[in-house]
Structures are given as C-alpha cells and as structure tokens.
Amino acid sequence: MENSQQWRDLLGKIIKDPQERQQIANELSVRPITLMRWVSGESKPRPHNLRLLINALPEYRQELLELIPKELGYDLEQGVEDIHVSYEIPSIFYARVLNAHCTLPKVLHFNSICDVILQQALKQLDPNRVGMEVTVVQCMPPSQENKVRSLREGMGRGTPPWSRELEQRTMFLGIQSLAGYVVSSGHMRAIESRGEGEKFFPVEWVEWEESAMAYPIMRSDRVAGCFLVSCTQPNYFVSPARQTLIQNYAELLSVAFEPEAFYDLGDIDLGRTPSYKDQQPYLAKFRSRVAEMMIRFHLDIIQAERKVWQQIEEELLRASFDL
C-alpha cells in the first residue's frame, strides 16, 4: 500500500500544472478528472493505462516502474513498447507522399517531403513515446576530386526527451560514425546498446541515446545518405519487423532527393569529423557567412549556403586531421 501511495503522490506532483495534466490526459485518451481520481485513490487505473502513463512520462519511467504496486499481477515493463504498434506504412500515406512528390515546387520538395515522412515514421516507430529521434542524413556534395568526404544531418523529429518539433539539424558525420559506416557500405546496421556502439563506432553518443539504427537511402546502387533512428531504450531494434519498417521509410525518403544527390558507392570516401561540441564554433557563424557570401559574390541563398557548407566541411576535416 505504501508503494501505491508513493506513485500516486508522484503523479499528483506531475499533474499539478493544469496544462501538463491536460496533455497527459490527451496522450492516454482519458479525461483530466480521471487522472485526479487515480491520485486520490478513488479509482484504480487499468494495467494498459499504466503502461501508457509510463510511456507518456519517459523522464519518470524508472521511478514509476519501481513505485507502481505489483498488486495488479502484471509486469508493467513487459510489452510497453508494443502497445498499438503497426509495422506497415498505411497505403493512404504512400499516396500522400506521391502526391507531394508530383505537385510540390522544387524549392519546397526536399524539406516538405522529409517533414511529412519523419512525422509519420516517428508516430509509427515510437507510438508509446519511449523516447526517439529520427533524422535524415545527407551526403555532402563533393567539392574536390568528385568524392563525398562527409555527411550532414539535415533535419530531425523527436519524442521527449528529444525535441518535439521539426528543426533544422546541423552536424557533420564522418567515417567513424554509424551513419558513415552505413553510407559507405550501402548496408543497414543496428546498434543495440551504447556499449556496443562505442566499441565499433568510437564517437560520442548524444545524451539519452541507448540504441540506434541506420538504413541507407539508395536508388539502385547509388546512395544519397541514410535514415538514422535513435532511441532511449536499449535493444529497441532487435525486432525484424521494426527493422523492416525502418527500411520502408528509408526507401520512401528516397523520393525527397533529386537524382544528382545520389552517388556511386565508389565515390564515397569519408574522412573523420570532430565531435559535435568541437564543431559548434564553426557552425555558429553559418548565417553570417552565408549573408557575406551572397553580398560578396552576388549569389542567391541556395548557392551561398552550398558554398558555405562546403567551406565548413573542409575546415572540419582539416581540424580533425590536426587533432
């Protein structure tokens, strides 16, 4: 009974803010008053609702799993990841992407299609909000010797503790990264734990990341980048069905890329890149450098951004070589 009161007290503190209470109620498909009744002990939540509650509060996950009573006769951790999971992309969504591919103007094509695909992928891959980030990683256009020397994260979406909203992402990745391995080889790779990842890919893992999977974005034998998925839970990508779903989304993402964005595998020659922290001084001045480039050389913003990205890439590769 003591544990029962403890978890109710914790939930009471969490939902003290009316806005937070409403948001949690929406995610559990219950009324806010229901949450209040759980806290007061007036009613007892079903095991299914408790699993949803745990998934809705990833920052309190472990604490809730320890405090929620065993009197229900359920292992609440068992099956949390698979509530309401579907491993097939809906046919209506394929039609939506195809329509966007055929009708969007070129200037909106890449960002808009990636946006809608990432939203749907995140909804399907993390339906119970255990904590996930999905990212599009692109090959940097060659600037010398017609070789792709690095990759750049394009955009991403996440569920808590990662950012909820779509945002432009900026990080250069090299041969030492999971994405670098996948793009260079043209083969998928899943890393089931941080320890395994640090052993095979000696780079810093981002905060909260415990497992990851990347799948190449290809047309025939040419590659444009990869679809990178990170999760707060270890062993999240063991399931063959989940791996196939990630493959399907990577294949769907290929329609967002222009033909010239794909490169022969023989032209992928990635170097090493500095850590994310060490990249920040170079990336912080991106916008001011673009503005200067536009004025100095009378370029439009797309041309200027491409040139500045190439300059930063060269600087980072050189900095990594000097370390």
C-alpha positions as semicolon CSV with decimal commas, in nm:
position;residue;x (nm);y (nm);z (nm)
1;M;0,000;0,000;0,000
2;E;0,296;0,230;0,075
3;N;0,426;0,198;-0,282
4;S;0,076;0,261;-0,411
5;Q;0,060;0,591;-0,222
6;Q;0,411;0,687;-0,335
7;W;0,338;0,655;-0,705
8;R;0,010;0,841;-0,662
9;D;0,192;1,121;-0,480
10;L;0,442;1,142;-0,765
11;L;0,165;1,156;-1,026
12;G;-0,009;1,424;-0,821
13;K;0,301;1,644;-0,834
14;I;0,339;1,589;-1,209
15;I;-0,021;1,685;-1,294
16;K;-0,038;1,980;-1,055
17;D;0,007;2,203;-1,360
18;P;-0,333;2,203;-1,544
19;Q;-0,166;2,226;-1,883
20;E;0,053;1,924;-1,810
21;R;-0,249;1,737;-1,674
22;Q;-0,446;1,803;-1,993
23;Q;-0,155;1,696;-2,215
24;I;-0,107;1,367;-2,030
25;A;-0,482;1,302;-2,035
26;N;-0,484;1,356;-2,412
27;E;-0,200;1,109;-2,462
28;L;-0,380;0,847;-2,251
29;S;-0,722;0,921;-2,410
30;V;-0,877;0,981;-2,069
31;R;-1,033;1,286;-1,903
32;P;-0,820;1,502;-1,670
33;I;-1,060;1,419;-1,385
34;T;-0,965;1,053;-1,430
35;L;-0,604;1,136;-1,350
36;M;-0,720;1,320;-1,038
37;R;-0,919;1,015;-0,928
38;W;-0,610;0,797;-0,970
39;V;-0,414;1,035;-0,749
40;S;-0,682;1,042;-0,478
41;G;-0,724;0,665;-0,486
42;E;-1,089;0,700;-0,583
43;S;-1,027;0,477;-0,885
44;K;-0,759;0,233;-0,995
45;P;-0,605;0,258;-1,345
46;R;-0,600;-0,048;-1,565
47;P;-0,259;-0,203;-1,649
48;H;-0,295;-0,081;-2,008
49;N;-0,340;0,277;-1,889
50;L;-0,045;0,247;-1,653
51;R;0,177;0,137;-1,942
52;L;0,060;0,435;-2,144
53;L;0,126;0,662;-1,846
54;I;0,483;0,534;-1,816
55;N;0,541;0,590;-2,187
56;A;0,395;0,942;-2,166
57;L;0,644;1,033;-1,891
58;P;0,983;0,898;-2,005
59;E;1,171;1,118;-1,757
60;Y;0,985;0,940;-1,471
61;R;0,985;0,597;-1,633
62;Q;1,220;0,415;-1,397
63;E;1,075;0,577;-1,087
64;L;0,720;0,484;-1,184
65;L;0,822;0,127;-1,266
66;E;0,970;0,098;-0,917
67;L;0,681;0,263;-0,732
68;I;0,369;0,131;-0,906
69;P;0,243;-0,165;-0,700
70;K;0,272;-0,526;-0,812
71;E;-0,078;-0,593;-0,677
72;L;-0,217;-0,575;-1,031
73;G;-0,047;-0,900;-1,121
74;Y;0,120;-0,755;-1,432
75;D;0,477;-0,691;-1,528
76;L;0,426;-0,335;-1,644
77;E;0,760;-0,324;-1,825
78;Q;0,670;-0,625;-2,039
79;G;0,508;-0,526;-2,364
80;V;0,533;-0,149;-2,305
81;E;0,698;-0,093;-2,640
82;D;0,443;-0,280;-2,846
83;I;0,108;-0,125;-2,747
84;H;-0,088;-0,048;-3,063
85;V;0,218;-0,099;-3,287
86;S;0,169;-0,137;-3,662
87;Y;0,463;-0,243;-3,876
88;E;0,323;-0,146;-4,215
89;I;0,316;0,202;-4,366
90;P;-0,050;0,285;-4,446
91;S;-0,127;0,281;-4,818
92;I;-0,302;0,617;-4,787
93;F;0,025;0,765;-4,663
94;Y;0,213;0,637;-4,969
95;A;-0,048;0,817;-5,181
96;R;0,002;1,137;-4,981
97;V;0,380;1,132;-5,036
98;L;0,340;1,053;-5,406
99;N;0,104;1,347;-5,445
100;A;0,352;1,578;-5,272
101;H;0,632;1,445;-5,491
102;C;0,436;1,524;-5,807
103;T;0,293;1,864;-5,710
104;L;0,538;2,047;-5,485
105;P;0,765;2,311;-5,640
106;K;1,133;2,219;-5,641
107;V;1,226;2,474;-5,376
108;L;0,988;2,306;-5,124
109;H;1,028;1,948;-5,241
110;F;1,302;1,814;-5,012
111;N;1,208;1,979;-4,682
112;S;0,833;1,928;-4,718
113;I;0,851;1,560;-4,809
114;C;1,109;1,484;-4,540
115;D;0,892;1,669;-4,289
116;V;0,578;1,464;-4,355
117;I;0,768;1,133;-4,370
118;L;0,955;1,198;-4,045
119;Q;0,630;1,282;-3,866
120;Q;0,465;0,960;-3,979
121;A;0,776;0,749;-3,913
122;L;0,806;0,881;-3,558
123;K;0,439;0,818;-3,490
124;Q;0,473;0,455;-3,603
125;L;0,817;0,375;-3,465
126;D;0,752;0,528;-3,122
127;P;0,374;0,505;-3,066
128;N;0,417;0,478;-2,691
129;R;0,665;0,764;-2,662
130;V;0,952;0,575;-2,504
131;G;1,183;0,845;-2,644
132;M;1,308;0,852;-3,004
133;E;1,470;1,076;-3,261
134;V;1,450;1,022;-3,638
135;T;1,695;1,205;-3,864
136;V;1,770;1,244;-4,234
137;V;2,144;1,233;-4,302
138;Q;2,264;1,361;-4,643
139;C;2,584;1,317;-4,843
140;M;2,772;1,644;-4,873
141;P;2,816;1,733;-5,244
142;P;3,178;1,671;-5,348
143;S;3,398;1,979;-5,367
144;Q;3,724;1,809;-5,461
145;E;3,817;1,501;-5,665
146;N;3,446;1,412;-5,703
147;K;3,450;1,226;-5,372
148;V;3,194;1,252;-5,091
149;R;3,404;1,342;-4,787
150;S;3,139;1,380;-4,516
151;L;2,770;1,356;-4,428
152;R;2,546;1,623;-4,277
153;E;2,236;1,579;-4,063
154;G;1,957;1,756;-4,249
155;M;1,655;1,759;-4,018
156;G;1,501;1,557;-3,741
157;R;1,198;1,499;-3,524
158;G;1,176;1,354;-3,178
159;T;0,964;1,250;-2,884
160;P;1,065;1,354;-2,530
161;P;1,330;1,382;-2,404
162;W;1,430;1,495;-2,756
163;S;1,278;1,797;-2,929
164;R;0,914;1,753;-3,030
165;E;0,919;1,990;-3,326
166;L;1,079;1,967;-3,667
167;E;1,400;2,164;-3,671
168;Q;1,693;2,213;-3,898
169;R;1,975;1,997;-3,769
170;T;2,339;2,067;-3,827
171;M;2,610;1,815;-3,754
172;F;2,875;1,673;-3,982
173;L;2,938;1,299;-3,963
174;G;3,238;1,105;-4,087
175;I;3,365;0,753;-4,135
176;Q;3,381;0,693;-3,758
177;S;3,003;0,724;-3,719
178;L;2,722;0,470;-3,757
179;A;2,581;0,679;-4,044
180;G;2,924;0,687;-4,205
181;Y;2,954;0,310;-4,195
182;V;2,605;0,259;-4,342
183;V;2,650;0,509;-4,625
184;S;2,999;0,382;-4,713
185;S;2,892;0,018;-4,719
186;G;2,540;0,057;-4,856
187;H;2,416;-0,178;-4,580
188;M;2,196;-0,119;-4,275
189;R;2,332;-0,152;-3,924
190;A;2,158;-0,167;-3,585
191;I;2,342;-0,097;-3,260
192;E;2,153;-0,242;-2,966
193;S;2,337;-0,072;-2,679
194;R;2,557;0,228;-2,614
195;G;2,843;-0,002;-2,511
196;E;2,827;-0,188;-2,841
197;G;2,815;0,140;-3,031
198;E;3,115;0,287;-2,852
199;K;3,310;-0,031;-2,924
200;F;3,251;-0,031;-3,301
201;F;3,196;0,341;-3,365
202;P;3,426;0,539;-3,133
203;V;3,233;0,866;-3,133
204;E;3,032;1,046;-2,869
205;W;2,673;0,934;-2,835
206;V;2,422;1,208;-2,772
207;E;2,252;1,241;-2,436
208;W;1,973;0,983;-2,375
209;E;2,075;0,768;-2,675
210;E;2,095;0,398;-2,581
211;S;2,040;0,222;-2,916
212;A;2,042;0,326;-3,280
213;M;1,982;0,202;-3,632
214;A;2,066;0,348;-3,972
215;Y;1,945;0,242;-4,316
216;P;2,095;0,375;-4,643
217;I;1,880;0,591;-4,872
218;M;1,951;0,447;-5,217
219;R;1,837;0,423;-5,576
220;S;1,980;0,116;-5,741
221;D;2,350;0,111;-5,637
222;R;2,372;0,485;-5,568
223;V;2,340;0,638;-5,220
224;A;2,219;0,982;-5,104
225;G;2,253;0,941;-4,727
226;C;2,073;0,741;-4,460
227;F;1,774;0,734;-4,229
228;L;1,907;0,743;-3,871
229;V;1,691;0,639;-3,574
230;S;1,799;0,675;-3,209
231;C;1,613;0,550;-2,901
232;T;1,637;0,594;-2,524
233;Q;1,581;0,220;-2,478
234;P;1,848;-0,047;-2,537
235;N;1,767;-0,337;-2,771
236;Y;1,487;-0,141;-2,936
237;F;1,585;-0,250;-3,287
238;V;1,612;-0,625;-3,229
239;S;1,270;-0,687;-3,384
240;P;1,294;-0,782;-3,756
241;A;0,952;-0,623;-3,811
242;R;1,073;-0,291;-3,671
243;Q;1,388;-0,311;-3,885
244;T;1,176;-0,371;-4,195
245;L;0,960;-0,069;-4,109
246;I;1,272;0,149;-4,087
247;Q;1,386;0,009;-4,423
248;N;1,049;0,101;-4,575
249;Y;1,074;0,458;-4,450
250;A;1,431;0,488;-4,580
251;E;1,310;0,375;-4,921
252;L;1,022;0,621;-4,908
253;L;1,261;0,905;-4,818
254;S;1,445;0,848;-5,146
255;V;1,169;1,034;-5,333
256;A;1,264;1,355;-5,147
257;F;1,610;1,360;-5,308
258;E;1,692;1,493;-5,653
259;P;1,874;1,248;-5,888
260;E;2,200;1,443;-5,858
261;A;2,201;1,388;-5,480
262;F;2,282;1,017;-5,529
263;Y;2,643;0,899;-5,561
264;D;2,814;0,577;-5,661
265;L;2,937;0,381;-5,359
266;G;3,285;0,401;-5,509
267;D;3,267;0,780;-5,475
268;I;3,207;0,767;-5,100
269;D;3,541;0,842;-4,932
270;L;3,454;0,979;-4,589
271;G;3,707;1,144;-4,365
272;R;3,693;1,187;-3,989
273;T;3,500;1,474;-3,834
274;P;3,541;1,641;-3,492
275;S;3,299;1,583;-3,207
276;Y;2,970;1,771;-3,206
277;K;3,100;2,004;-2,934
278;D;3,412;2,086;-3,135
279;Q;3,202;2,160;-3,444
280;Q;2,996;2,433;-3,275
281;P;3,241;2,724;-3,323
282;Y;3,239;2,656;-3,698
283;L;2,862;2,616;-3,723
284;A;2,773;2,918;-3,509
285;K;2,874;3,165;-3,782
286;F;2,691;2,986;-4,065
287;R;2,421;3,251;-4,122
288;S;2,657;3,546;-4,114
289;R;2,890;3,368;-4,355
290;V;2,602;3,300;-4,594
291;A;2,499;3,666;-4,588
292;E;2,856;3,773;-4,658
293;M;2,884;3,521;-4,942
294;M;2,562;3,648;-5,104
295;I;2,680;4,009;-5,094
296;R;3,036;3,947;-5,199
297;F;2,970;3,713;-5,492
298;H;2,610;3,813;-5,583
299;L;2,474;3,463;-5,517
300;D;2,123;3,357;-5,424
301;I;2,073;3,198;-5,082
302;I;2,079;2,838;-5,208
303;Q;2,410;2,889;-5,390
304;A;2,560;3,074;-5,094
305;E;2,453;2,810;-4,841
306;R;2,603;2,532;-5,051
307;K;2,938;2,711;-5,076
308;V;2,949;2,788;-4,704
309;W;2,862;2,429;-4,613
310;Q;3,149;2,312;-4,833
311;Q;3,385;2,559;-4,667
312;I;3,283;2,443;-4,319
313;E;3,319;2,080;-4,425
314;E;3,676;2,146;-4,543
315;E;3,759;2,328;-4,219
316;L;3,620;2,045;-4,005
317;L;3,802;1,773;-4,196
318;R;4,124;1,972;-4,163
319;A;4,063;2,032;-3,792
320;S;4,002;1,661;-3,734
321;F;4,325;1,575;-3,916
322;D;4,517;1,817;-3,694
323;L;4,380;1,670;-3,368
